[in-house]
Amino acid sequence: MCRLYLSKGSVNLSKALKFAARYDPYAPSEKKQHGDGWGFVAATRLSFMYYKSAAPAWDDPIPVPMWEAVLAHARAASIGEPLGAEHAHPYAVHLPNGGIIFVAHNGSVDKYSLAAEVGIDPNRHTDSYVLALYLARHWDDLEKALDNVANLYMKTALNVVILEYPSLRAFAYSRYKGNRNYYALYILNAKYYTAVVSSTLLQILGRGGRGVGARRVTDFLRRRNRRCRGYRLYIREA
């Protein structure tokens, strides 16, 4: 289980992530920390900084740059899953078109069945990495791919945030079976930024937010004029 955020615009949510990782009152087990590594990607259209560590987020002094787009994740590993910096999120996967997607996931999926789909050894990788490979292979229809995973392979939750590079398109998807207080993702809208955050970050920030709608991919890009259409938030470049 994990805590995460994806932001576009002028906002720094890294302190809230580190607080949430150190103590999460919404965590469904007695383990109230997300201390099994962390990572981030901060990007502009000209460059990106990609960092992953096995250290707990709250013990790591590395700052998260406040660039145009940021995806950050603090991990609480499922039992039996690989540990180490190489297994921290976000995962970077190349697309057939030459681009890259950075993928972070909260929840668990059947990695053995998914690994058979993508042709890799599931014992050497996390379920989230296998998921990232699957999504990259089905990037032309992301929403259908996520729905397939949710319907066929989801165990606890399929909360996914994705940053595509170099387009800086950002996506969020939320499906879960458990406690809404823990699993729900929320959209934050402000004058100079938009973000998707885990519930614990919302509580720490003391903000209200709109829930990411189940079974829909939220696609948001930064712009001052924002419109919400049902569960799908479109924020396009000016």
Backbone hydrogen bonds, N-H to C=O, Kabsch-Sander energy under -0.5 kcal/mol:
donor,donor_aa,acceptor,acceptor_aa,energy
3,R,74,A,-2.1
5,Y,72,A,-2.2
6,L,196,V,-2.2
7,S,70,V,-2.9
8,K,194,T,-2.9
9,G,68,E,-2.3
10,S,192,Y,-2.0
11,V,9,G,-1.4
13,L,11,V,-0.6
17,L,13,L,-1.9
18,K,14,S,-2.3
19,F,15,K,-2.4
20,A,16,A,-2.4
21,A,17,L,-2.3
22,R,18,K,-1.9
23,Y,19,F,-2.0
24,D,32,K,-2.8
27,A,24,D,-1.4
32,K,30,E,-0.9
34,H,21,A,-2.9
36,D,75,R,-3.1
38,W,53,S,-2.1
39,G,73,H,-2.0
40,F,51,Y,-2.5
41,V,71,L,-2.3
42,A,49,M,-2.4
43,A,69,A,-3.0
44,T,47,S,-3.1
49,M,42,A,-2.9
51,Y,40,F,-2.7
53,S,38,W,-2.8
57,A,34,H,-0.5
59,D,56,P,-1.4
60,D,56,P,-0.5
60,D,57,A,-1.1
67,W,65,P,-1.5
69,A,43,A,-1.9
70,V,7,S,-2.3
71,L,41,V,-2.5
72,A,5,Y,-2.4
73,H,39,G,-2.3
74,A,3,R,-2.9
75,R,37,G,-2.9
76,A,1,M,-1.8
81,E,78,S,-2.0
87,H,84,G,-1.5
88,A,85,A,-1.4
91,Y,103,V,-2.8
93,V,91,Y,-0.5
93,V,101,I,-2.4
95,L,99,G,-3.0
98,G,95,L,-2.0
100,I,165,Y,-2.6
101,I,93,V,-2.6
102,F,163,L,-2.6
103,V,91,Y,-2.6
103,V,101,I,-0.5
104,A,161,V,-2.4
106,N,159,N,-2.6
108,S,157,A,-0.6
110,D,153,Y,-2.5
111,K,109,V,-1.4
114,L,110,D,-1.9
115,A,111,K,-2.8
116,A,112,Y,-1.4
117,E,113,S,-1.1
118,V,114,L,-1.6
119,G,115,A,-1.9
120,I,115,A,-1.5
124,R,121,D,-1.2
125,H,122,P,-1.0
130,V,126,T,-2.0
131,L,127,D,-2.3
132,A,128,S,-2.2
133,L,129,Y,-2.2
134,Y,130,V,-2.2
135,L,131,L,-2.6
136,A,132,A,-2.2
137,R,133,L,-1.9
138,H,134,Y,-1.0
139,W,136,A,-1.1
141,D,138,H,-1.6
142,L,139,W,-0.8
145,A,141,D,-2.1
146,L,142,L,-2.6
147,D,143,E,-2.4
148,N,144,K,-2.4
149,V,145,A,-2.1
150,A,146,L,-2.7
151,N,147,D,-2.5
152,L,148,N,-2.2
153,Y,149,V,-2.7
154,M,149,V,-1.4
155,K,108,S,-2.7
156,T,108,S,-1.2
157,A,108,S,-0.6
158,L,175,R,-3.7
159,N,106,N,-2.1
160,V,158,L,-0.7
160,V,173,Y,-2.6
161,V,104,A,-2.3
162,I,171,F,-2.5
163,L,102,F,-2.2
164,E,162,I,-0.5
164,E,169,R,-3.1
165,Y,100,I,-3.4
168,L,164,E,-2.1
170,A,220,F,-0.8
171,F,162,I,-2.6
172,A,218,T,-2.1
173,Y,160,V,-2.3
174,S,213,G,-0.5
175,R,158,L,-0.5
177,K,156,T,-2.6
178,G,156,T,-0.7
182,Y,179,N,-0.8
183,Y,179,N,-2.7
184,A,180,R,-2.2
186,Y,197,V,-2.5
187,I,210,R,-3.8
188,L,195,A,-3.2
190,A,193,Y,-2.3
194,T,8,K,-2.2
195,A,188,L,-2.1
196,V,6,L,-2.5
197,V,186,Y,-2.5
198,S,4,L,-1.9
199,S,182,Y,-0.5
199,S,184,A,-0.9
201,L,198,S,-0.5
202,L,198,S,-1.6
203,Q,199,S,-2.0
204,I,200,T,-2.2
205,L,201,L,-2.6
206,G,202,L,-1.0
207,R,202,L,-1.6
210,R,187,I,-2.1
212,V,185,L,-2.4
213,G,231,Y,-0.6
215,R,174,S,-0.7
216,R,213,G,-1.3
218,T,172,A,-3.3
218,T,216,R,-0.6
219,D,217,V,-0.6
220,F,170,A,-2.2
220,F,218,T,-0.6
221,L,235,I,-1.4
226,R,224,R,-0.7
227,R,234,Y,-1.0
229,R,227,R,-0.5
229,R,232,R,-1.9
230,G,228,C,-0.6
232,R,229,R,-1.9
233,L,231,Y,-0.6
234,Y,227,R,-1.1
234,Y,232,R,-0.6
235,I,219,D,-0.5
235,I,233,L,-0.6
